[in-house]
Amino acid sequence: MFWPMLAIALGFCGIAVLAVLAARVFAEVRRLSRQVSQASQRITRAAEDLERAASPLAAQTARTLREGR
């Protein structure tokens, strides 16, 4: 009777440990997804800033090329 009860107790402890680890993984995945979202937004803003900064230079280059011909 002792061995079956011990096996059941160890099985329960194993499932409890897996549940705790699963909760930790879930929390870390949520944190990682928030960080990826923030990084994506920052990259989008940086690309827009770069496009705005490059527009005057591209226009000036086009004018220079047209005048040089």
C-alpha positions as CSV (number, residue, x, y, z in Angstrom):
1,M,0.0,0.0,0.0
2,F,2.9,2.3,0.6
3,W,4.4,2.1,-2.9
4,P,1.2,3.0,-4.8
5,M,0.6,6.0,-2.5
6,L,4.2,7.1,-3.0
7,A,3.9,6.8,-6.7
8,I,0.7,8.8,-6.7
9,A,2.3,11.5,-4.5
10,L,5.4,11.7,-6.8
11,G,3.2,11.9,-9.8
12,F,1.2,14.7,-8.3
13,C,4.4,16.6,-7.4
14,G,5.7,16.1,-11.0
15,I,2.6,17.5,-12.4
16,A,2.7,20.4,-10.0
17,V,6.3,21.2,-11.0
18,L,5.3,21.1,-14.7
19,A,2.4,23.4,-14.0
20,V,4.7,25.9,-12.3
21,L,7.2,25.8,-15.2
22,A,4.4,26.2,-17.8
23,A,3.2,29.3,-16.0
24,R,6.7,30.7,-16.0
25,V,7.1,30.0,-19.7
26,F,3.7,31.6,-20.4
27,A,4.8,34.8,-18.5
28,E,8.1,35.0,-20.3
29,V,6.4,34.5,-23.7
30,R,4.0,37.3,-23.0
31,R,7.0,39.6,-21.9
32,L,8.9,38.6,-25.1
33,S,5.9,39.4,-27.3
34,R,5.5,42.8,-25.7
35,Q,9.2,43.5,-26.4
36,V,9.0,42.4,-30.0
37,S,5.9,44.6,-30.5
38,Q,7.7,47.6,-29.0
39,A,10.8,46.9,-31.1
40,S,8.7,46.6,-34.3
41,Q,7.1,50.0,-33.5
42,R,10.5,51.6,-33.0
43,I,11.8,50.2,-36.2
44,T,8.7,51.5,-38.1
45,R,9.2,55.0,-36.6
46,A,12.9,54.9,-37.5
47,A,12.1,53.9,-41.1
48,E,9.6,56.7,-41.4
49,D,12.1,59.2,-40.0
50,L,14.7,57.9,-42.4
51,E,12.3,58.3,-45.3
52,R,11.5,61.9,-44.3
53,A,15.1,62.7,-43.9
54,A,16.0,61.2,-47.3
55,S,13.3,62.9,-49.3
56,P,14.9,66.4,-49.5
57,L,18.2,64.8,-50.5
58,A,16.6,62.7,-53.2
59,A,14.8,65.8,-54.5
60,Q,18.0,67.8,-54.6
61,T,19.8,65.0,-56.3
62,A,17.1,64.8,-59.0
63,R,17.3,68.5,-59.6
64,T,21.1,68.4,-59.8
65,L,20.9,65.5,-62.3
66,R,18.3,67.3,-64.4
67,E,20.4,70.6,-64.4
68,G,23.6,68.7,-65.4
69,R,22.1,67.3,-68.6
